């Protein structure tokens, strides 16, 4: 999946947070809904402009961001 077809960053929308193309729905919002137990179908029913591929792109985007995170243990 080409994430750039689904996820965009526009400084004029939501202060530059990554969003689903063509919406004002932030990636973190969609991932949070899933984390709170919403199903893909519930999200699609409540946000008519979304497609299943958009939800999956949000998850892939979030995974890519977490992969690049570097964690350094604190000195004890």
Backbone bond lengths (Angstrom), bond angles and torsions (degrees), N, CA, C in turn:
res aa  C-N    CA-C-N  psi(-1)  N-CA   C-N-CA  omega(-1)  CA-C   N-CA-C  phi
1 X - - - 1.448 - - 1.524 108.64 -
2 X 1.316 115.83 133.20 1.454 121.37 176.06 1.532 108.15 -88.11
3 X 1.334 116.15 105.58 1.468 119.93 -176.15 1.515 112.69 -61.70
4 X 1.328 118.08 -30.08 1.456 120.62 -178.75 1.519 112.63 -65.37
5 X 1.323 116.76 -19.23 1.464 119.90 175.96 1.528 111.10 -76.81
6 X 1.321 117.27 -20.59 1.462 121.74 -174.06 1.523 114.35 -117.19
7 X 1.325 117.79 -34.28 1.461 122.33 -175.39 1.525 108.94 -115.37
8 X 1.327 115.59 129.43 1.467 120.26 -179.73 1.520 110.33 -132.23
9 X 1.322 114.21 158.45 1.461 121.44 174.12 1.515 106.68 -123.61
10 X 1.323 115.67 120.58 1.464 122.42 -178.85 1.513 106.87 -132.54
11 X 1.322 116.82 116.29 1.470 120.23 -176.37 1.530 112.50 -60.49
12 X 1.325 117.60 -18.11 1.461 120.93 179.44 1.532 112.79 -85.54
13 X 1.329 117.00 -7.28 1.471 120.96 -178.24 1.522 108.76 -121.80
14 X 1.329 116.11 123.27 1.460 123.12 178.15 1.535 112.56 50.31
15 X 1.312 115.35 39.80 1.474 122.68 176.24 1.529 112.57 56.02
16 X 1.324 116.55 30.36 1.454 120.69 175.37 1.517 115.71 86.43
17 X 1.339 117.55 10.42 1.465 119.47 175.92 1.531 108.49 -68.06
18 X 1.331 117.60 148.59 1.470 118.91 175.43 1.520 110.24 -65.16
19 X 1.328 115.12 132.47 1.463 121.35 -177.43 1.525 109.81 -130.46
20 X 1.324 115.25 165.05 1.457 121.33 171.84 1.521 107.26 -76.24
21 X 1.335 115.24 126.74 1.476 121.22 -178.09 1.529 110.66 -49.71
22 X 1.325 115.65 134.35 1.456 121.38 176.82 1.521 114.69 81.34
23 X 1.337 116.76 5.11 1.465 120.63 179.43 1.525 108.99 -132.30
24 X 1.314 115.42 179.48 1.457 122.04 170.00 1.531 108.86 -114.22
25 X 1.326 116.02 27.59 1.463 121.55 -179.31 1.522 109.21 -95.90
26 X 1.333 115.86 117.67 1.450 121.46 -178.72 1.524 110.95 -75.85
27 X 1.326 114.88 147.89 1.462 121.17 177.49 1.520 110.16 -55.95
28 X 1.331 117.14 -45.36 1.469 119.54 -177.74 1.526 111.65 -63.23
29 X 1.328 117.68 -31.16 1.462 121.34 178.06 1.526 110.61 -65.60
30 X 1.339 116.26 -45.38 1.469 120.37 179.99 1.523 110.38 -64.89
31 X 1.328 117.19 -43.92 1.469 120.62 179.24 1.525 109.97 -63.44
32 X 1.324 116.68 -38.75 1.467 120.19 179.02 1.524 111.48 -64.54
33 X 1.333 117.28 -41.22 1.468 119.88 176.79 1.525 110.57 -57.65
34 X 1.329 116.41 -45.35 1.466 120.23 178.04 1.521 110.58 -61.91
35 X 1.321 117.17 -40.52 1.457 121.45 178.88 1.522 112.86 -63.97
36 X 1.325 116.01 -28.78 1.462 120.54 178.47 1.526 112.30 -86.77
37 X 1.330 116.04 6.73 1.454 119.24 173.94 1.516 116.11 98.21
38 X 1.320 117.89 2.12 1.461 118.83 176.84 1.523 108.72 -66.78
39 X 1.308 116.26 143.49 1.463 120.53 174.76 1.527 108.81 -88.12
40 X 1.328 115.14 163.32 1.469 118.88 174.94 1.524 109.74 -55.61
41 X 1.322 116.51 -42.03 1.463 119.74 -177.29 1.535 111.80 -64.59
42 X 1.319 117.39 -39.16 1.466 119.88 177.97 1.532 110.68 -62.98
43 X 1.319 116.10 -40.88 1.472 119.54 178.57 1.520 109.71 -64.76
44 X 1.313 117.19 -46.23 1.467 120.80 179.72 1.525 111.70 -61.77
45 X 1.327 117.09 -38.09 1.468 121.10 179.14 1.520 111.96 -67.19
46 X 1.323 117.26 -34.45 1.457 121.68 -176.40 1.523 113.89 -89.41
47 X 1.317 117.49 -21.62 1.461 121.82 -179.24 1.523 107.91 -127.92
48 X 1.325 114.33 85.78 1.460 123.48 -168.78 1.530 114.99 -55.34
49 X 1.316 118.85 -28.99 1.460 120.35 -176.83 1.515 114.46 -78.84
50 X 1.314 117.79 -9.18 1.458 121.13 -176.29 1.518 112.62 -84.56
51 X 1.331 114.65 154.86 1.460 122.23 173.38 1.525 107.48 -123.38
52 X 1.318 115.85 160.45 1.465 121.00 179.26 1.523 109.60 -54.06
53 X 1.318 117.63 -40.16 1.461 121.17 -179.25 1.529 111.66 -61.92
54 X 1.335 118.07 -31.40 1.463 121.49 177.24 1.534 110.62 -65.56
55 X 1.318 115.99 -43.92 1.470 120.51 179.76 1.523 109.81 -63.46
56 X 1.308 116.76 -44.03 1.464 120.03 179.77 1.521 111.15 -66.39
57 X 1.329 117.21 -35.54 1.468 120.51 176.74 1.524 110.66 -64.00
58 X 1.331 117.20 -36.21 1.467 120.95 176.79 1.523 110.38 -61.70
59 X 1.317 116.62 -42.98 1.465 120.57 179.86 1.530 111.08 -66.80
60 X 1.318 117.20 -42.44 1.459 120.22 178.42 1.519 110.24 -64.41
61 X 1.326 116.98 -42.74 1.464 120.90 178.31 1.528 110.12 -59.36
62 X 1.317 116.57 -46.99 1.469 120.55 -179.87 1.525 110.59 -61.14
63 X 1.318 117.50 -41.02 1.464 120.91 178.58 1.523 110.78 -63.37
64 X 1.316 117.44 -41.18 1.463 120.88 179.15 1.527 111.12 -63.73
65 X 1.318 116.65 -39.98 1.466 120.36 179.23 1.527 110.08 -65.29
66 X 1.317 117.09 -43.99 1.464 120.72 -179.80 1.533 110.46 -64.91
67 X 1.323 117.49 -36.74 1.463 120.92 178.91 1.519 111.81 -59.42
68 X 1.313 117.13 -33.88 1.466 120.14 -177.20 1.519 112.65 -84.98
69 X 1.316 117.17 -7.84 1.463 120.63 -179.61 1.519 109.64 -69.54
70 X 1.315 115.43 135.25 1.465 120.94 178.15 1.515 108.14 -111.45
71 X 1.313 115.87 130.17 1.472 121.98 -179.02 1.515 107.80 -116.49
72 X 1.311 115.20 129.06 1.451 121.37 179.87 1.531 108.10 -118.26
73 X 1.325 117.20 124.65 1.465 119.41 -179.64 1.522 110.59 -65.96
74 X 1.316 115.13 144.67 1.449 120.48 176.57 1.522 109.55 -76.19
75 X 1.287 115.51 146.05 1.468 119.32 177.06 1.511 108.47 -67.33
76 X 1.321 116.60 138.16 1.470 118.94 -178.63 1.498 112.39 -99.71
